[in-house]
Amino acid sequence: MKNNDFVKAFLSIIGISENGIDQICHTAKKRIQQASLVIGGKRHLTLADRLINGEKQTWSNPIQHSLQAMIEVKPSPVVILASGDPFWYGIGPLAINNLTHKEWESFPAISSYTLACNALGWHGQHIQTVSLCGRPIETLRPALTPYRRLLILSADSQTPHQIHQKLQEWSISYKNFYILEALGGPNENIHQLSQNTPIPNNIYPLNMVALELDNFIPLPFTHGREDHWFNNDGQLTKQAIRSNTLSALQPYPGALLWDIGTGSGSIAIEWILSHPTCKAIAIEPHADRAKRAKENAVELGVPSLQIIEDKAPEALQNLPRPNAIFIGGGLTSPQLLETVWDALQPLGRLVINSVTIEGDSLLFKAQQEWGGEITRLHIEHYEPLGQYHGFKPARAITQYVVVKPSDTL
């Protein structure tokens, strides 16, 4: 409940635990009784049925239709029933997206993550949390690191089976696999399973999975993952150059990257892996490479990567302005450099890798106009040379890095 400045809120978001409405406060119960419209899942509406006097509405698909119905009855009082804490992987942020602070209030219940930590005796501040509600199972992969404890909110009764299958597929070892059902309610139940124990059937739909991981080879955390992580046809920014390129791009939380000529998608994928809130749009004109880049993104746990199968600069129209741009292919396309420079946000970074004289000449002209730095990157690999050994040089890369001035409109 908020302070007195918010008592005129038309929207009340009320969290309900497995114990039902008996555990919510008197004010929250009153809000339900007075609401002209109550929105929630079938289970929540059933739990609160004896308090509801207004219209009942189950969540629509897509959910935006229900949120629009909420706006249409404004300023009449509306209640949204949610699970646990509505602002912890819940409906809360979406429900208030276009509302002012005075238009809404929240009555949270104890979150399932808090209940899980208390059931297992785990330090909540040290636990990685992941929600698979409405998210692909592959989203889990970046969070899987040796000896870590992990709490996963399941989408339904099949999620524990899907997690178990993926752990086997990814060769992930674990000490304990917990399935926590109906936490906080009278039917609470916890299964503790070892590596070789099968997943039970008839799992309660509202469940969580808790993992105590063992030792294994994880998806690397730093930039410059080994090339074998990316399925490719040769169009791949190789490990050493990729590490240098990501360092030049300098990703940060919430930043958006345009990856032009993405090839296998490696730069865009590693950008997103830098932080859960990083975003990337990859441009690739070749259908087979675009498909491969998307497959790589899903396999490496970043299905959010947006792939546009088209040529730049035509494909760049109407896209959100990026915080960083990488050009790894198609540099000589007419008007490309001018287009990306205009689109780049002030203080954004433009990084371009070139391997041709024609591309290099464009970089020299860009440097004269916009400033920045040009660096020549040479990589040599140790290889057999007859009965001896030597270093074989890879194709040299010319790299241009520039930061757009803050006063550039």
Secondary structure, DSSP 4 states (H G I P E B T S, - for coil): ---GGGTT-SEEEEEEBTTBGGGS-HHHHHHHHH-SEEEE-HHHHHHTGGG--SEEEEPPSSTHHHHHHHHHHTTS-EEEEEES-TTSSSSHHHHTTT--GGGEEEE----HHHHHHHHHT--GGG-EEEE-TTS-GGGGGGG--TT-EEEEE-SSTTHHHHHHHHHHHTT--EEEEEEEESTTSTT-EEEEE-TTPPPPSS--SSEEEEEEE-S--PPP-SSS--GGGS--SS----HHHHHHHHHHH---TT-EEEEET-TTSHHHHHHHHT-TT-EEEEE-S-HHHHHHHHHHHHHTT-TT-EEE-S-TTGGGTTPPPPSEEEE-S-TTSTTHHHHHHHHSPTT-EEEEEE-SHHHHHHHHHHHHHH--EEEEE--EEEEEETTEEEEEEPPPEEEEEEE--TT--
